[in-house]
């Protein structure tokens, strides 16, 4: 089954080396995504080379990042200094860092990641990061159920890992259960919803839709508009703390969720669908939202324990 492993490292990326090596030593990485807030791109790519990672590698330069900071021992939000003030808000508090999202596990031969419109028809959902060009909007209707957002710039690491190449968008796919072979585990469903109200209530509503036989893995994707976060609440970490509290309260076996995500300038997610899905996701309407947060909750079979890195 497909699994997600993520972490946030503050700074220019220099501190990423040993942590990236730890991830690679524990799991077979099928796709790697960097969500950067002012991190040094060359440093990040040097760390990829040093860790001898041989899989698709994508990078987005963002308006802000969300993730689990091991040094701080909690999920945190970092938003670009002043971001949002152009719309009359207080503006982001600043910071520098990157979120690393590693995808691992069996894909049943399906293409796990890409940066063109050849979306896998046997995927239950896609995590999509696009740039501001609007190119993804031209093909979004042919994509399966997806969640993510619009970043400043998006890149793919070239073959031979020589340099980053600009691309208009990239995606990482989760296989649909329909791909399972006899004797193999079913693919875990991913819960996806878009909300404009209170984050804790949105998380509780989504968790209420979780099908029997599954429980949260502890991995949570969150893609809010940059007019949310500190610009809406006057302080950082409000939504991650609210969602964490709901998940920890309702799922005593879960010590804490680990977030990955970014602040977006256009949030990509379902138009009206809210729930969990592990069947082929084509046909579910999605759109580019505004002043919204997109939430995704990953699951594992109930009774399984995910190894901690």
C-alpha positions in Angstrom: 0.0 0.0 0.0 1.1 3.6 -0.6 2.3 5.5 2.5 3.4 9.1 3.1 6.3 10.3 5.2 6.9 14.0 5.8 8.9 16.5 7.9 9.6 20.2 8.0 13.1 21.6 8.3 13.7 25.3 9.0 16.5 27.2 7.3 18.1 27.1 3.9 18.0 23.3 3.6 21.5 22.6 5.0 20.1 20.7 8.0 18.1 18.3 5.7 21.0 15.9 4.8 20.9 13.4 7.7 17.1 13.4 7.9 16.7 12.7 4.3 19.2 9.9 4.5 17.2 8.5 7.4 14.0 8.5 5.4 15.7 6.7 2.5 17.3 4.1 4.7 13.9 3.1 6.1 11.6 3.2 3.1 11.8 2.7 -0.7 10.9 6.1 -2.0 8.8 6.2 -5.1 8.4 10.0 -5.4 9.8 12.9 -3.5 8.3 16.4 -3.2 9.9 19.5 -1.7 7.7 22.4 -0.7 10.1 25.4 -0.2 9.7 28.7 1.5 12.9 30.5 0.5 15.1 27.5 0.9 18.2 27.2 -1.2 17.2 25.1 -4.2 20.8 24.1 -5.0 21.3 22.9 -1.4 18.1 20.8 -1.5 19.2 19.1 -4.8 22.7 18.5 -3.4 21.0 16.6 -0.5 19.1 14.5 -3.0 22.3 13.6 -4.8 24.0 12.8 -1.5 21.2 10.5 -0.4 21.4 8.7 -3.8 17.7 9.1 -4.4 16.6 7.5 -7.7 12.9 8.5 -8.1 10.9 11.4 -9.5 11.8 14.6 -7.5 9.6 17.7 -7.6 9.9 21.1 -6.0 7.5 24.0 -5.5 8.5 27.5 -4.3 5.5 28.5 -2.1 3.9 31.4 -0.2 4.2 29.4 3.0 4.7 25.9 4.3 3.0 23.7 6.9 4.6 20.6 8.5 6.0 18.7 11.4 9.2 20.3 12.8 11.1 17.6 14.7 13.2 20.2 16.5 10.1 22.1 17.7 8.3 18.8 18.4 5.1 20.0 16.8 3.3 21.0 13.6 4.0 24.6 12.5 3.1 27.1 9.9 5.5 29.5 8.2 4.2 32.2 5.9 6.2 34.5 3.7 6.9 37.8 5.4 4.1 40.3 4.6 2.2 37.8 2.4 -1.4 38.8 2.5 -0.8 42.5 3.3 -1.5 43.2 -0.4 -5.1 42.3 0.4 -5.3 44.4 3.5 -4.4 41.6 6.0 -1.6 41.7 8.6 0.7 39.7 6.5 2.8 36.6 7.1 5.4 36.6 9.9 8.2 35.3 7.8 10.5 32.3 8.0 12.6 30.0 5.8 12.5 26.2 5.3 11.1 23.3 3.4 8.7 20.4 3.8 9.8 17.1 2.5 7.1 14.6 1.4 8.2 11.1 0.5 5.8 8.5 -1.0 6.6 4.8 -0.6 5.0 1.4 -1.0 3.5 -0.7 -3.7 1.9 1.0 -6.7 0.9 -2.1 -8.6 2.8 -0.8 -11.6 0.9 2.5 -11.8 2.7 5.7 -12.6 3.1 7.4 -9.3 4.1 10.9 -10.3 4.1 13.1 -13.4 3.9 16.6 -14.8 1.7 16.3 -17.8 -2.0 15.5 -18.5 -1.4 11.7 -18.7 -3.3 11.3 -15.4 -3.6 7.6 -14.4 -7.2 6.4 -14.8 -6.6 3.8 -12.1 -5.8 6.4 -9.4 -8.2 7.2 -6.5 -6.8 10.7 -6.1 -3.9 13.1 -6.9 -1.9 15.6 -4.9 -1.5 18.5 -7.3 0.8 21.5 -7.1 0.6 24.0 -9.9 2.2 27.4 -10.8 0.3 30.6 -11.5 0.2 30.1 -15.3 -3.2 28.5 -15.3 -2.0 25.6 -17.4 -3.4 23.0 -14.9 -6.8 24.6 -15.0 -6.9 23.8 -18.7 -6.7 20.0 -18.0 -8.1 19.8 -14.5 -11.5 18.4 -15.6 -9.7 15.3 -16.9 -7.9 14.6 -13.6 -9.2 12.3 -10.9 -10.2 13.7 -7.5 -7.4 16.0 -6.4 -6.2 18.2 -3.6 -3.4 20.7 -3.4 -2.9 24.3 -4.5 -1.2 27.0 -6.5 2.4 27.9 -5.7 4.7 30.5 -7.1 6.8 28.1 -9.2 7.0 24.4 -9.8 10.0 22.3 -10.9 11.1 18.8 -11.7 14.6 17.5 -11.2 16.0 16.7 -14.6 17.3 13.3 -15.7 20.8 12.9 -14.4 19.9 15.3 -11.5 21.8 18.1 -13.1 19.3 20.9 -12.6 15.7 21.9 -11.9 13.5 22.5 -14.9 10.4 24.8 -14.8 7.1 23.0 -15.3 3.5 24.3 -14.9 2.4 21.6 -12.5 3.1 18.2 -11.0 1.1 15.5 -9.4 1.5 12.4 -7.2 -1.1 9.7 -7.5 -2.6 7.2 -5.0 -3.6 3.9 -6.6 -7.3 2.9 -6.6 -8.4 -0.3 -4.8 -9.5 -1.7 -8.2 -5.8 -2.4 -8.9 -5.5 -4.8 -6.1 -4.4 -8.3 -7.0 -5.6 -11.5 -5.3 -4.0 -11.8 -1.9 -2.8 -8.2 -1.9 -4.0 -5.6 0.6 -6.6 -3.0 -0.5 -5.3 0.5 -1.0 -6.2 2.8 1.9 -8.8 5.4 1.2 -7.9 9.1 1.4 -10.3 11.6 2.9 -10.6 14.9 1.1 -12.7 18.0 1.8 -12.7 21.7 1.2 -13.8 24.1 4.0 -14.1 27.8 4.8 -15.3 27.5 8.4 -13.7 26.2 11.5 -10.9 23.6 11.0 -11.8 21.4 13.9 -15.4 21.0 12.8 -14.2 20.3 9.2 -11.9 17.5 10.5 -14.6 16.0 12.7 -17.1 16.0 9.7 -14.5 14.3 7.5 -13.6 11.7 10.0 -17.2 10.8 10.4 -17.2 9.7 6.8 -14.3 7.3 7.3 -15.3 3.7 6.2 -15.1 0.8 8.7 -11.8 -1.2 8.7 -9.6 1.9 8.4 -8.1 4.4 10.7 -5.9 7.6 10.1 -2.3 6.8 9.5 -1.4 10.1 11.2 -0.5 11.8 7.9 -2.5 14.9 7.1 -2.3 17.2 4.0 -3.4 20.9 4.5 -3.5 23.5 1.8 -5.0 26.8 3.0 -5.3 30.1 1.1 -2.7 32.5 2.3 -5.5 34.8 3.4 -6.1 32.2 6.1 -3.5 31.3 8.7 -2.2 34.3 10.6 -4.1 36.6 8.2 -7.4 35.2 9.4 -6.8 34.3 13.0 -4.1 36.7 14.1 -1.7 33.9 15.1 0.0 30.9 13.6 -0.9 27.2 13.9 -4.6 27.7 14.6 -5.8 25.2 12.0 -3.2 22.5 12.5 -3.8 22.7 16.3 -7.6 22.4 15.9 -7.3 19.5 13.5 -4.7 17.8 15.7 -7.0 18.2 18.8 -9.9 16.6 17.0 -7.9 13.6 15.7 -6.1 13.0 19.0 -9.4 13.2 20.9 -11.3 10.8 18.7 -8.5 8.4 18.1 -6.7 7.6 21.3 -4.2 5.4 19.5 -2.9 8.3 17.6 -0.4 10.3 19.6 -0.2 13.2 17.1 -0.8 13.7 13.4 2.0 14.9 11.1 1.0 17.6 8.6 2.4 18.4 5.2 1.2 21.2 3.0 1.5 24.8 1.9 -0.3 28.2 1.8 -1.7 28.6 -1.7 -2.9 31.4 -4.0 -5.8 29.2 -5.2 -6.7 26.0 -3.5 -7.3 22.9 -5.6 -9.9 20.5 -4.3 -13.4 19.0 -4.6 -16.3 21.3 -5.6 -18.8 19.6 -3.3 -17.5 16.1 -2.5 -16.3 15.4 1.0 -15.4 11.9 2.1 -13.0 9.0 1.7 -12.3 7.3 -1.5 -10.1 4.4 -2.7 -11.9 3.8 -6.0 -10.9 5.4 -9.3 -11.6 9.1 -8.7 -12.5 10.3 -12.2 -15.8 12.0 -12.4 -15.6 13.9 -9.1 -15.8 17.6 -9.7 -12.9 19.7 -8.5 -12.2 23.4 -8.8 -9.8 26.1 -7.9 -11.1 27.7 -4.6 -10.4 31.0 -3.0 -10.1 31.8 0.8 -10.5 28.1 1.5 -8.6 25.3 3.1 -8.2 21.8 1.5 -7.8 18.9 3.9 -6.7 15.4 3.2 -6.5 12.6 5.8 -4.5 9.4 4.9 -5.5 6.1 6.3 -4.1 2.6 7.0 -5.9 -0.7 7.8 -7.3 -0.6 11.3 -4.9 -2.5 13.6 -1.8 -1.7 11.6 0.9 0.4 13.2 3.0 2.7 11.0 6.7 2.7 11.8 8.0 6.0 13.2 11.1 7.4 11.5 
